[in-house]
Amino acid sequence: MRVDEVPNEANGAAPPALRPLDAHAMPLWRKGQIIAGALRGVFHHLRGRPGRLPIIHRQVSIREHHGTVRLGHLAEIHDRVVLSAIGTETDQALVAIGNRTSVWYGTVITARRNVTIGSECAISWNCSILDDDMHDVLELQDYKLSSRGPQPVVIGDHVWIGAGAIVLKGVTIGRDAIVAAGAIVTRDVPAATLVAGAPACVIRRVAGWR
């Protein structure tokens, strides 16, 4: 099954509704937090663009060297998140995060080539998403390096990644998928599927999440 297949659409059912953003129901402190984050995104991190206003909270580290970190409209980056796009002169790196995606406390997203995260995703706290091993392994017999270098990570729209999960290089995760807390994802995850474990394996198909 392709990672972009959504079973509930294939059988004629409507896709699950996304959770609405109800500003009126927010407590006052939350509204203040969002306003401060939007101002921080524009004036401190210089990430605001016409039609694109990311929300960036305190102690967020954005690292760019021969690379770009691109944040979508109302993408919310919480405290102590690290977003790193470090490439080379000949191979530019990209971290792209879609509209209204939230990345929670202490998560690290790092690209040597490309990490793309869709819209309406929820990336929980203390997650790691990376497209490279960062180090090479020397084999015992001939001391050859066993690394294949960076491989892009693609996370589709409306994906929920649970706390402490790790997504490794070369992985594609389909729309509406759920990655359980603490999972280590080493291979592709089909759309509308719950995976868990280390390494992560399919638990069951789902209609989505809210």
Legacy VTK file of the C-alpha trace (Angstrom):
# vtk DataFile Version 3.0
C-alpha trace
ASCII
DATASET POLYDATA
POINTS 210 float
0.000 0.000 0.000
1.318 3.438 -0.931
2.026 5.852 1.888
-0.371 8.411 0.392
-3.398 6.120 0.393
-6.212 7.041 2.771
-8.587 4.087 3.231
-11.595 6.069 4.451
-11.551 8.157 1.249
-11.052 5.101 -0.923
-14.222 3.461 0.383
-16.321 6.582 -0.166
-16.346 7.953 3.387
-15.446 11.555 4.099
-12.022 12.154 5.623
-12.027 12.945 9.360
-12.530 16.617 10.203
-9.526 18.522 11.492
-9.709 20.073 14.937
-10.932 23.676 14.561
-8.879 26.567 15.895
-11.205 28.364 18.320
-9.507 31.519 19.586
-12.562 32.455 21.687
-12.216 29.301 23.794
-8.545 29.970 24.614
-7.626 31.231 28.082
-6.111 34.702 28.248
-2.598 33.414 29.007
-2.669 31.241 25.895
-3.703 34.150 23.692
-0.863 36.196 25.152
1.570 33.355 24.532
0.562 33.145 20.864
0.770 36.904 20.332
4.220 37.032 21.942
5.343 34.085 19.822
4.113 35.730 16.622
5.961 38.944 17.480
9.085 36.950 18.309
8.849 35.177 14.980
8.645 38.468 13.069
11.065 40.715 14.946
13.607 38.383 16.579
13.825 35.449 14.174
12.808 37.507 11.089
10.562 34.701 9.820
7.440 36.683 8.962
6.382 36.952 5.306
3.201 38.208 3.607
0.581 35.555 4.344
2.991 33.574 6.527
3.233 34.284 10.257
4.919 31.550 12.323
4.672 31.485 16.129
8.052 30.985 17.788
8.325 30.695 21.574
11.279 31.213 23.891
14.709 29.581 23.637
14.132 28.224 20.134
17.376 27.607 18.255
17.275 27.973 14.457
20.557 26.981 12.810
21.219 27.587 9.120
24.501 27.001 7.278
24.227 26.307 3.559
20.600 25.611 4.346
17.164 27.058 5.060
14.539 26.591 7.777
11.099 27.421 6.343
8.098 27.757 8.665
4.491 27.817 7.463
1.648 30.127 8.459
0.746 29.734 12.145
3.278 26.939 12.544
3.933 26.951 16.308
7.430 26.183 17.588
7.528 25.766 21.359
10.299 26.364 23.896
13.722 24.708 23.545
13.094 23.320 20.062
16.128 23.037 17.766
15.637 23.420 14.002
18.859 22.796 12.102
19.516 22.949 8.348
23.237 22.438 7.819
24.294 21.440 4.327
27.234 22.053 2.037
27.981 24.512 -0.750
26.966 21.892 -3.315
24.104 20.281 -1.358
21.898 22.819 0.405
19.821 21.607 3.369
16.139 22.336 3.996
13.821 21.995 6.985
10.259 22.819 5.863
7.345 22.818 8.311
3.794 23.313 7.041
0.928 25.562 8.052
-0.553 25.148 11.553
1.865 22.399 12.510
2.940 22.438 16.168
6.353 21.314 17.405
6.501 20.901 21.163
9.117 21.370 23.870
12.611 19.984 23.445
12.177 18.461 19.990
15.148 18.419 17.594
14.642 18.471 13.811
17.841 18.401 11.803
18.514 18.171 8.067
21.725 17.652 6.165
19.612 17.452 3.006
15.835 17.608 3.467
13.236 17.184 6.213
9.723 18.128 5.073
6.778 18.134 7.491
3.256 18.802 6.215
0.448 20.979 7.515
-1.751 20.389 10.594
0.776 18.007 12.203
1.419 17.584 15.939
5.021 16.810 16.867
5.100 16.089 20.603
7.817 16.968 23.091
11.361 15.545 23.081
11.117 14.009 19.610
14.032 13.659 17.175
13.650 13.840 13.396
16.821 13.583 11.342
17.836 12.733 7.786
21.394 11.643 8.532
23.246 9.323 10.913
25.694 12.145 11.791
28.529 9.623 12.151
29.895 6.755 10.042
30.407 3.186 11.214
33.779 1.528 10.524
33.440 -2.146 9.687
35.742 -4.611 11.474
37.227 -6.463 8.511
38.255 -3.719 6.086
37.564 -0.493 8.005
35.269 0.718 5.235
32.584 3.251 6.078
29.048 1.836 6.019
27.067 5.102 5.852
24.925 5.937 2.789
24.801 9.630 3.652
21.715 11.777 4.234
18.336 10.576 2.949
15.246 12.833 2.929
12.498 12.525 5.530
8.940 13.315 4.401
6.051 13.586 6.876
2.627 14.105 5.321
-0.235 16.358 6.413
-2.066 15.784 9.711
0.422 13.346 11.259
0.676 12.918 15.036
4.099 11.964 16.417
4.016 11.004 20.095
6.376 12.119 22.842
9.964 10.922 22.634
9.573 9.316 19.210
12.522 9.175 16.806
12.146 9.360 13.016
15.297 8.302 11.179
16.630 9.065 7.717
14.892 7.967 4.537
11.445 7.603 6.151
8.155 8.736 4.598
5.066 8.949 6.844
1.651 9.180 5.178
-1.231 11.532 5.960
-3.262 10.908 9.150
-0.697 8.457 10.512
0.043 8.179 14.250
3.482 7.382 15.670
3.208 6.193 19.277
5.277 7.689 22.085
8.808 6.328 22.224
8.663 4.683 18.800
11.765 4.502 16.608
10.687 4.806 12.982
13.176 3.236 10.569
10.933 2.583 7.544
7.928 4.080 5.774
4.582 4.392 7.557
1.406 4.096 5.420
-1.266 6.759 5.646
-3.903 6.406 8.386
-1.859 3.840 10.291
-0.802 3.575 13.955
2.769 2.380 14.505
4.595 1.699 17.762
7.723 0.046 19.116
11.450 -0.021 18.452
11.759 -0.443 15.571
8.235 0.789 14.869
5.776 -1.682 13.356
2.156 -1.402 12.282
-0.372 -1.870 15.085
-3.585 -1.197 13.145
-5.257 1.037 10.572
-7.058 4.149 11.864
-9.477 6.726 10.442
-7.301 9.581 11.654
-6.969 11.526 14.909
-8.170 14.766 16.550
LINES 1 211
210 0 1 2 3 4 5 6 7 8 9 10 11 12 13 14 15 16 17 18 19 20 21 22 23 24 25 26 27 28 29 30 31 32 33 34 35 36 37 38 39 40 41 42 43 44 45 46 47 48 49 50 51 52 53 54 55 56 57 58 59 60 61 62 63 64 65 66 67 68 69 70 71 72 73 74 75 76 77 78 79 80 81 82 83 84 85 86 87 88 89 90 91 92 93 94 95 96 97 98 99 100 101 102 103 104 105 106 107 108 109 110 111 112 113 114 115 116 117 118 119 120 121 122 123 124 125 126 127 128 129 130 131 132 133 134 135 136 137 138 139 140 141 142 143 144 145 146 147 148 149 150 151 152 153 154 155 156 157 158 159 160 161 162 163 164 165 166 167 168 169 170 171 172 173 174 175 176 177 178 179 180 181 182 183 184 185 186 187 188 189 190 191 192 193 194 195 196 197 198 199 200 201 202 203 204 205 206 207 208 209
